[in-house]
Amino acid sequence: MGHLRSVDELLWSWTSVIATARTDWERGFALSIARASKRRGWQPTPKQHLLMNRMVDALFASNTELIEDDE
């Protein structure tokens, strides 16, 4: 796993995470984070932050694979 991104950086990519969720659980988690993030002062728990980071890492990894396949 790469570095732990800031919450703002993770949320910037979050709509793409929702759109590419592979399982019902991932989609449900992503949607719940999207809803919670709209609350003033919300911060994810440490476990949520790690999961969010992993999901964004996976998103970028899959995008890199697509780019490499095109070459």
DSSP file (Angstrom, degrees, kcal/mol; ACC not computed):
  #  RESIDUE AA STRUCTURE BP1 BP2  ACC     N-H-->O    O-->H-N    N-H-->O    O-->H-N    TCO  KAPPA ALPHA  PHI   PSI    X-CA   Y-CA   Z-CA
    1    1 A M              0   0    0      0, 0.0     3,-0.1     0, 0.0    53,-0.1   0.000 360.0 360.0 360.0 142.8    0.0    0.0    0.0
    2    2 A G        -     0   0    0      1,-0.2    55,-0.0    51,-0.1    51,-0.0   0.193 360.0 -47.7 -75.3-159.9    1.2    3.5   -0.8
    3    3 A H        -     0   0    0      1,-0.1     2,-0.8    50,-0.0    -1,-0.2  -0.278  63.3 -97.9 -72.1 161.6    1.1    6.5    1.5
    4    4 A L        -     0   0    0     -3,-0.1    -1,-0.1     1,-0.0    46,-0.1  -0.726  44.1-144.6 -82.8 112.4   -1.9    7.4    3.6
    5    5 A R        -     0   0    0     -2,-0.8    48,-0.1    44,-0.1     2,-0.0  -0.315  21.0 -97.9 -74.4 158.7   -3.7   10.2    1.6
    6    6 A S     >  -     0   0    0      1,-0.1     4,-2.2    -2,-0.0     5,-0.2  -0.347  32.2-113.7 -69.8 158.2   -5.5   13.0    3.3
    7    7 A V  H  > S+     0   0    0      1,-0.2     4,-2.8     2,-0.2     5,-0.2   0.904 117.8  54.1 -61.2 -41.4   -9.3   12.8    3.6
    8    8 A D  H  > S+     0   0    0      1,-0.2     4,-1.5     2,-0.2    -1,-0.2   0.905 108.7  48.6 -60.5 -41.2   -9.8   15.7    1.2
    9    9 A E  H  > S+     0   0    0      2,-0.2     4,-0.9     1,-0.2    -1,-0.2   0.902 112.5  48.5 -65.3 -40.8   -7.6   13.9   -1.4
   10   10 A L  H >< S+     0   0    0     -4,-2.2     3,-0.8     1,-0.2     4,-0.4   0.925 110.5  50.2 -64.2 -44.8   -9.6   10.6   -1.0
   11   11 A L  H >< S+     0   0    0     -4,-2.8     3,-0.8     1,-0.2     4,-0.4   0.787  99.5  65.9 -67.3 -26.1  -12.9   12.4   -1.2
   12   12 A W  H 3< S+     0   0    0     -4,-1.5    -1,-0.2     1,-0.2     3,-0.2   0.859 111.7  35.1 -61.6 -34.3  -11.8   14.1   -4.4
   13   13 A S  T XX S+     0   0    0     -4,-0.9     4,-1.6    -3,-0.8     3,-0.7   0.392  91.1 102.9 -95.9   1.8  -11.7   10.7   -6.1
   14   14 A W  H <> S+     0   0    0     -3,-0.8     4,-2.5    -4,-0.4     5,-0.2   0.810  72.1  57.5 -65.5 -34.2  -14.7    9.2   -4.2
   15   15 A T  H 3> S+     0   0    0     -4,-0.4     4,-2.2    -3,-0.2    -1,-0.3   0.881 108.6  49.1 -64.0 -34.3  -17.3    9.5   -6.9
   16   16 A S  H <> S+     0   0    0     -3,-0.7     4,-1.7     2,-0.2    -1,-0.2   0.869 108.2  53.7 -69.2 -36.2  -15.1    7.3   -9.1
   17   17 A V  H  < S+     0   0    0     -4,-1.6     4,-0.5     2,-0.2    -2,-0.2   0.930 110.3  47.3 -62.1 -44.7  -14.7    4.9   -6.3
   18   18 A I  H >< S+     0   0    0     -4,-2.5     3,-1.0     1,-0.2    -2,-0.2   0.929 111.6  50.7 -61.0 -45.7  -18.5    4.6   -6.0
   19   19 A A  H 3< S+     0   0    0     -4,-2.2    -1,-0.2     1,-0.2    -2,-0.2   0.787 116.5  39.8 -65.6 -28.2  -18.8    4.2   -9.8
   20   20 A T  T 3< S+     0   0    0     -4,-1.7    -1,-0.2    -3,-0.2    -2,-0.2   0.301  78.2 140.0-107.1   9.5  -16.3    1.4   -9.9
   21   21 A A    <   -     0   0    0     -3,-1.0    -3,-0.1    -4,-0.5    -4,-0.0  -0.291  38.1-158.5 -55.7 134.1  -17.2   -0.5   -6.7
   22   22 A R        +     0   0    0      2,-0.0     2,-0.3     5,-0.0    -1,-0.1   0.722  67.3  36.9 -91.8 -23.6  -16.9   -4.2   -7.5
   23   23 A T  S  > S-     0   0    0      1,-0.1     4,-2.3     0, 0.0     5,-0.2  -0.841  80.8-114.2-126.9 163.7  -19.2   -5.6   -4.7
   24   24 A D  H  > S+     0   0    0     -2,-0.3     4,-2.7     1,-0.2     5,-0.2   0.882 118.2  53.8 -61.3 -37.9  -22.4   -4.6   -3.0
   25   25 A W  H  > S+     0   0    0      2,-0.2     4,-2.8     1,-0.2     5,-0.2   0.940 108.7  47.5 -63.4 -46.8  -20.4   -4.2    0.2
   26   26 A E  H  > S+     0   0    0      1,-0.2     4,-2.8     2,-0.2    -2,-0.2   0.920 114.0  47.5 -60.4 -43.9  -17.8   -1.8   -1.4
   27   27 A R  H  X S+     0   0    0     -4,-2.3     4,-2.6     2,-0.2    -1,-0.2   0.921 112.8  48.6 -64.6 -43.2  -20.6    0.2   -3.0
   28   28 A G  H  X S+     0   0    0     -4,-2.7     4,-2.3     2,-0.2    -2,-0.2   0.913 113.3  47.2 -62.3 -43.5  -22.5    0.4    0.3
   29   29 A F  H  X S+     0   0    0     -4,-2.8     4,-2.3     2,-0.2    -2,-0.2   0.938 113.1  48.8 -62.2 -47.3  -19.4    1.5    2.2
   30   30 A A  H  X S+     0   0    0     -4,-2.8     4,-2.2     1,-0.2    -2,-0.2   0.904 112.4  48.0 -61.8 -42.1  -18.5    4.1   -0.4
   31   31 A L  H  X S+     0   0    0     -4,-2.6     4,-2.3     2,-0.2    -1,-0.2   0.885 110.4  51.6 -66.4 -38.1  -22.1    5.5   -0.4
   32   32 A S  H  X S+     0   0    0     -4,-2.3     4,-2.6     2,-0.2    -2,-0.2   0.884 110.6  48.7 -67.0 -36.6  -22.1    5.7    3.4
   33   33 A I  H  X S+     0   0    0     -4,-2.3     4,-2.7     2,-0.2    -2,-0.2   0.912 109.5  52.7 -66.4 -42.1  -18.8    7.6    3.4
   34   34 A A  H  < S+     0   0    0     -4,-2.2     4,-0.5     2,-0.2    -2,-0.2   0.913 113.0  44.1 -59.7 -43.1  -20.2    9.9    0.7
   35   35 A R  H >< S+     0   0    0     -4,-2.3     3,-1.2     1,-0.2     4,-0.3   0.939 115.0  47.9 -66.2 -47.0  -23.2   10.7    2.9
   36   36 A A  H >< S+     0   0    0     -4,-2.6     3,-1.9     1,-0.3    -2,-0.2   0.858 102.1  63.9 -63.4 -36.0  -21.3   11.0    6.1
   37   37 A S  T 3< S+     0   0    0     -4,-2.7    -1,-0.3     1,-0.3    -2,-0.2   0.681  92.2  65.0 -66.0 -16.1  -18.7   13.3    4.5
   38   38 A K  T <  S+     0   0    0     -3,-1.2     2,-0.3    -4,-0.5    -1,-0.3   0.644  80.9  98.6 -79.5 -14.4  -21.4   15.9    4.0
   39   39 A R  S X  S-     0   0    0     -3,-1.9     3,-1.9    -4,-0.3     2,-0.1  -0.561  88.9-103.1 -76.1 136.1  -21.9   16.4    7.7
   40   40 A R  T 3  S+     0   0    0     -2,-0.3    -1,-0.1     1,-0.3    -2,-0.1  -0.336 102.5   7.0 -58.8 129.7  -20.0   19.3    9.1
   41   41 A G  T 3  S+     0   0    0      1,-0.2    -1,-0.3    -4,-0.1     2,-0.1   0.511  89.1 157.5  78.8   4.8  -16.9   18.4   11.0
   42   42 A W    <   +     0   0    0     -3,-1.9    -1,-0.2    -6,-0.2    -5,-0.0  -0.371  14.4 176.5 -67.0 139.5  -17.0   14.7    9.9
   43   43 A Q        -     0   0    0     -2,-0.1     2,-0.0   -36,-0.0     6,-0.0  -0.991  30.3-114.6-136.7 140.9  -13.8   12.7   10.0
   44   44 A P        -     0   0    0      0, 0.0   -37,-0.0     0, 0.0   -11,-0.0  -0.361  33.4-106.6 -70.8 155.4  -13.5    9.0    9.2
   45   45 A T     >  -     0   0    0      1,-0.1     4,-2.8    -2,-0.0     5,-0.2  -0.345  39.1-101.3 -68.3 163.5  -12.4    6.6   11.9
   46   46 A P  H  > S+     0   0    0      0, 0.0     4,-2.1     0, 0.0     5,-0.1   0.893 125.8  49.5 -55.4 -39.2   -8.9    5.3   11.5
   47   47 A K  H  > S+     0   0    0      2,-0.2     4,-2.4     1,-0.2     5,-0.2   0.920 111.2  48.2 -66.9 -43.1  -10.2    2.0   10.1
   48   48 A Q  H  > S+     0   0    0      1,-0.2     4,-3.0     2,-0.2     5,-0.2   0.915 109.9  53.3 -61.4 -42.2  -12.5    3.9    7.6
   49   49 A H  H  X S+     0   0    0     -4,-2.8     4,-2.4     1,-0.2    -2,-0.2   0.914 109.6  47.9 -60.3 -44.1   -9.6    6.1    6.5
   50   50 A L  H  X S+     0   0    0     -4,-2.1     4,-2.4     2,-0.2    -1,-0.2   0.922 113.3  47.6 -62.3 -44.7   -7.4    3.0    5.8
   51   51 A L  H  X S+     0   0    0     -4,-2.4     4,-2.3     2,-0.2    -2,-0.2   0.910 111.5  50.5 -63.7 -42.0  -10.3    1.3    3.8
   52   52 A M  H  X S+     0   0    0     -4,-3.0     4,-2.3     1,-0.2    -1,-0.2   0.925 110.3  50.2 -60.1 -44.1  -10.9    4.5    1.9
   53   53 A N  H  X S+     0   0    0     -4,-2.4     4,-2.7     1,-0.2    -2,-0.2   0.909 110.3  49.7 -61.5 -43.3   -7.1    4.8    1.1
   54   54 A R  H  X S+     0   0    0     -4,-2.4     4,-2.4     1,-0.2    -1,-0.2   0.888 110.2  50.9 -62.9 -39.1   -7.1    1.1   -0.1
   55   55 A M  H  X S+     0   0    0     -4,-2.3     4,-1.9     2,-0.2    -1,-0.2   0.896 112.2  45.5 -68.1 -39.1  -10.1    1.7   -2.4
   56   56 A V  H  X S+     0   0    0     -4,-2.3     4,-2.5     2,-0.2     5,-0.2   0.901 111.4  53.4 -69.8 -40.0   -8.5    4.8   -3.9
   57   57 A D  H  X S+     0   0    0     -4,-2.7     4,-2.5     1,-0.2    -2,-0.2   0.930 109.7  48.7 -56.2 -45.0   -5.2    2.9   -4.4
   58   58 A A  H  X S+     0   0    0     -4,-2.4     4,-2.4     2,-0.2    -1,-0.2   0.882 108.9  53.6 -63.9 -38.8   -7.1    0.2   -6.2
   59   59 A L  H  X S+     0   0    0     -4,-1.9     4,-1.9     1,-0.2    -1,-0.2   0.944 112.4  43.1 -60.5 -48.6   -8.9    2.7   -8.4
   60   60 A F  H  X S+     0   0    0     -4,-2.5     4,-2.1     1,-0.2    -2,-0.2   0.863 112.2  54.3 -67.3 -35.7   -5.5    4.2   -9.4
   61   61 A A  H  X S+     0   0    0     -4,-2.5     4,-2.0    -5,-0.2    -1,-0.2   0.911 109.4  47.3 -64.5 -42.0   -4.0    0.8   -9.9
   62   62 A S  H  X S+     0   0    0     -4,-2.4     4,-1.8     1,-0.2    -1,-0.2   0.866 111.0  51.9 -69.2 -34.6   -6.8   -0.3  -12.2
   63   63 A N  H  X S+     0   0    0     -4,-1.9     4,-1.9    -5,-0.2    -1,-0.2   0.889 108.8  51.1 -66.5 -38.0   -6.5    3.0  -14.2
   64   64 A T  H  X S+     0   0    0     -4,-2.1     4,-2.6     1,-0.2    -2,-0.2   0.898 107.8  52.7 -64.7 -41.2   -2.7    2.4  -14.6
   65   65 A E  H  X S+     0   0    0     -4,-2.0     4,-2.0     1,-0.2    -1,-0.2   0.890 108.1  51.0 -61.8 -39.6   -3.4   -1.1  -15.9
   66   66 A L  H  X S+     0   0    0     -4,-1.8     4,-1.2     2,-0.2    -1,-0.2   0.904 110.9  48.2 -64.2 -41.1   -5.7    0.2  -18.5
   67   67 A I  H  X S+     0   0    0     -4,-1.9     4,-0.8     1,-0.2     3,-0.4   0.925 111.7  49.3 -65.5 -44.5   -3.2    2.8  -19.6
   68   68 A E  H >< S+     0   0    0     -4,-2.6     3,-0.6     1,-0.2    -1,-0.2   0.842 106.9  56.1 -64.8 -33.3   -0.4    0.1  -19.8
   69   69 A D  H 3< S+     0   0    0     -4,-2.0    -1,-0.2     1,-0.2    -2,-0.2   0.807 102.3  57.1 -67.9 -29.2   -2.7   -2.2  -21.8
   70   70 A D  H 3<        0   0    0     -4,-1.2    -1,-0.2    -3,-0.4    -2,-0.2   0.728 360.0 360.0 -73.9 -22.1   -3.2    0.5  -24.5
   71   71 A E    <<        0   0    0     -4,-0.8    -1,-0.2    -3,-0.6    -2,-0.1   0.472 360.0 360.0 -77.7 360.0    0.5    0.9  -25.2
